[in-house]
Amino acid sequence: MARYTGPACKLCRREGTKLFLKGTRCLTEKCAVERRAYAPGQHGQSSGRRRKASEYARQLREKQKVKRIYGLSERQFRNIFDRVLKEPGVTGEALLVALESRLDNLVYRMGFAVSRRQARQLVRHRHIQVNGRTVDIPSYRVRPGDEVRVADASRELVLVKHALEQFGRAQPVSWIHVDTDKVLGKMTERPTRDAIPIAAQEQLIVELYSK
């Protein structure tokens, strides 16, 4: 499946905000979106003089922003939306909860990787276990009570050690518990919207896909 492999900061500039695609590096480096606060491309600097964005444009940009934060393709993102559409409750909140419950996101949130892209690599290379069983599917849905750990043979990986050293700089979330000594974490409860540190207007995504 095709996946974007270009400069991460280019995506931040396109959305006009930090997406934290480099993990903790975004907390210490001055992002390109701060140095060049306009969209990339030859028409980027003139975009600010264009007419006000339409409602559809606002909805599309919000969808693209959230999709890029979690590093998903359009098909993956739409499949998740179609699934949560059948669930009870507020669809926009359920969408974010489903995105946060992905295994690659949990590995990132627990500090075992410095970015979601790196977390996906760890999962794909079979370095991650869920409830004692190796899982190599980044989209695996972690549920409350599940224990996620780095396999014993993988704890000495340089990237894992580096990520754990940087873990203190990240903002922890209340719905997971992490034991850095044992390199394991547990999803203690289903996250609520207030506990998900993503600046997104998820209702705009629901409106876009509902047309």
Stockholm file with secondary structure:
# STOCKHOLM 1.0

chainA/1-211         MARYTGPACKLCRREGTKLFLKGTRCLTEKCAVERRAYAPGQHGQSSGRRRKASEYARQLREKQKVKRIYGLSERQFRNIFDRVLKEPGVTGEALLVALESRLDNLVYRMGFAVSRRQARQLVRHRHIQVNGRTVDIPSYRVRPGDEVRVADASRELVLVKHALEQFGRAQPVSWIHVDTDKVLGKMTERPTRDAIPIAAQEQLIVELYSK
#=GR chainA/1-211 SS CCCCCSCHHHHHHHHTSCCCTTTTHHHHSCCHHHHSCSCSSTTGGGGGGSCCCCHHHHHHHHHHHHHHHTTCCHHHHHHHHHHHTTSSSCHHHHHHHHHHTBHHHHHHHTTSSSSHHHHHHHHHTTCEEETTEECCCTTCBCCTTCEEEECGGGTTCHHHHHHHHHGGGSCCCTTEEEETTTTEEEECSCCCGGGCCCCCCHHHHHHHHTC
#=GC SS_cons         CCCCCSCHHHHHHHHTSCCCTTTTHHHHSCCHHHHSCSCSSTTGGGGGGSCCCCHHHHHHHHHHHHHHHTTCCHHHHHHHHHHHTTSSSCHHHHHHHHHHTBHHHHHHHTTSSSSHHHHHHHHHTTCEEETTEECCCTTCBCCTTCEEEECGGGTTCHHHHHHHHHGGGSCCCTTEEEETTTTEEEECSCCCGGGCCCCCCHHHHHHHHTC
//
